[in-house]
Amino acid sequence: MAGTGQFEAALRIVEALRARGYEAYLAGGCVRDLLLGREPADYDVATSATPDVVLEMFPRTFAVGAHFGVVLVAPEDEDAGFVTEVATFRSDLKYSDGRHPDGVRYTKTAEEDVKRRDFTINGLLLDPLLAIPQKADRAPDTGFEKATTGPSTPVAAAPSAQDDKSVGEGAGLRGAALDDVRGAVLDYVDGLADIDAGIVRAIGRAEQRFQEDHLRMLRGVRFAARFGFELEAETKRAIQTLASRIHVVSRERVRDELTKMLTEGHARRAFELLDETGLLNEVLPEVARMKGVEQPPQFHPEGDVWVHTLMLLEQLEPGGSETLAWGALLHDVGKPPTFKRGPDRIRFDGHVAIGVAMGAEICRRFRFSNEETRQVVALIENHMRFMDAQRMKQSTLKRFFRLERFEEHLALHKMDCLAGSGYLEHWEFVRERLSSMPEEVVRPKPLISGRELIAVGYPPGERFREMLRAAEDAQLEGTIATTEEAIKLVRERFPLGNGERVKE
């Protein structure tokens, strides 16, 4: 999240631009978040100054998006760790690829700039100088010279008759009242009213906004879920109409939006909206097929596989592990294709193996890294093993505990239980045994290696793996504890053949 330093940096950019006679405001998501009482992730500036002016005015700049009117401005302190995006007022030209404008045309008015944006709640501008009652001695220097002349007063939206709430120190406005912030907002698209009503509404014609940039459909769903808002009726209809266009968007960008939905604390609502808009069937048809797939009521009184999965998603914490979130989503992805109504009850024979294959394919499709894929697939592969934990040999149980990021396996099993029967005995057993075992007990130093086997006369070969595994099993079971005992066990179980000799 952005801190006071980032706000102050953006504020000084605004001041510097105003001092040169240009319009400049905070723009987009940071304004929305301030109005919602949230700490912005970053602060963006919109200005009438063109990129060449911005590049000339500030000592450390990066022209990474200058052809689209965007310049990144960095504080002079190279250790600050952030940049501020400064974008020129513009209107977009034709979108040929369904994602990016072919070009932009600079405009002179903030209103034109706002009306090219995606949603009304993101189309608000804020004059930070009006939002702060007292500017003197505001904050430490962030690397920009302070402007010497004040800005012109913008046309601000009328303040709401809300309680005088503070947006908080963390937002960088030094405890400014919410009414002060609202009174400094430029609202050309009724974004304030939509924030008050809890609505995500596309700016202008919804279909046009989504035809320009198809990713906006997923973003609209994510914003609605994240803020507990509703999709405005026409906006929702437009997404339903254009849902199939989402395939134009790169799989990586779709993956990133889905991951945010899973990890922002409102995953269940996000996936319900994906389903309602038709996007779920386009981006994750394997998950959409969970709907209506019955489960045995004695184990799953909550309902079908879809309902069960939603109940897991509801338990995901904001900011949690991305691989755990995807594991929760896909842990039962193998159930729809393996559904069978047997003579005694509904069964899903082999659903774990099928789910592993399907999960790996989904990860490949969305271009997850190899490490991420391994973990998501491991969560699917091992989620049913907890029910056998109390019957496992010590060696098997300890190897189970060695699974990479075992805490995610433990968390997934608990969520799985709470989304079903609520039976937590297996989870409690595993948690207790794991907490009682020091790391050196779970992962003891091996008693022997291939070197010792060669030293006593065994030729290197395929059998080494089996021999070492047998010795480690006995070590984990507690039946041997020394190198001598390990060698003796190997000699007993794997006698030397003809041509091999025992070395003393």
Secondary structure by P-SEA (a helix, b strand, c coil): cccaaaaaaaaaaaaaaaaabbbbbbccaaaaaaaacccccbbbbbccccaaaaaacccccccccccccbbbbbcccccccbbbbbbcccccccccccccccbbbbbccaaaaaaacccccccccccccccccccccccccccbbbbccccccccccccccccccccccccccccccaaaaaaacccccaaaaaaaaccccccccaaaaaaaccaaaaaaaaaaaaacccccaaaaaaaaaaccccccccaaaaaaaaaaaaccccaaaaaaaaaaacccccccccccccccccccccccccccaaaaaaaaaaaccccccaaaaaaaaccccccccccccccccccccaaaaaaaaaaaaaaaaacccaaaaaaaaaaaaccccccccccccaaaaaaaaacccaaaaaaaaaaaaaacccccaaaaaaaaaaaacccccccccccccaaaaaaaccccccaaaaaaaaaaaaaaacccccaaaaaaaaaaaccccccccccc
